[in-house]
Amino acid sequence: MGDRFQRAGAASFGAASDLLSRLVEGDSAAHDTVREWVQSVVLSRSWRLSDPEGCVQEVLRRLLVIGRERSFDGQSSLRTFVVSVARYTCIDARRRERFRSSFEAAMPERYDAPGGSSDPQRDVERRERLEHLRYIHQRMPEDCRKLWGLVYGEGLPAPEVARRLGISDGNARVRIHRCLEKARELGRQSASSAAAR
């Protein structure tokens, strides 16, 4: 009896592996099937992504990489695997969008758009400030970026941050303060290097 289940599992893995191989080779029927699975997740109302088609493309790209590397192990059906990859890609996209919107919400106007105001000097100053903030964020230690994601990205108060990190409220406040000090130090470094240029 167990032998029959083993053969059935091997057959389904073979079919899933075959579909993935056909996707990598560019078979349009395989592409349409997998794309339909991906769209059923990404185009769901719950995600509310600003660029759902871009997310679909990202999932398909990830699946192509997985197919080329032959890293699909067949522990689940291919459809379950595709849906899982799509969900995690949507989560990543949603987090990026939330972080970006909270980062830009701190700014009074959109800085990326040229001509955001009638004053070109003011536009330049805003762009420089945004670049300055990006510089600081990129050079922050990983633990500070994660902490800032919780505090500024998700808007969590210190007690909730402490609960999520499994630390005391006071420790969370100290860590937030130290990360703020690190950001100020990086800001001073950036300003002094910009002045030296």
Helices and strands as residue ranges (DSSP letters): H 2-25, H 28-42, H 52-69, H 78-105, H 120-139, H 142-148, I 149-153, H 158-165, H 169-196
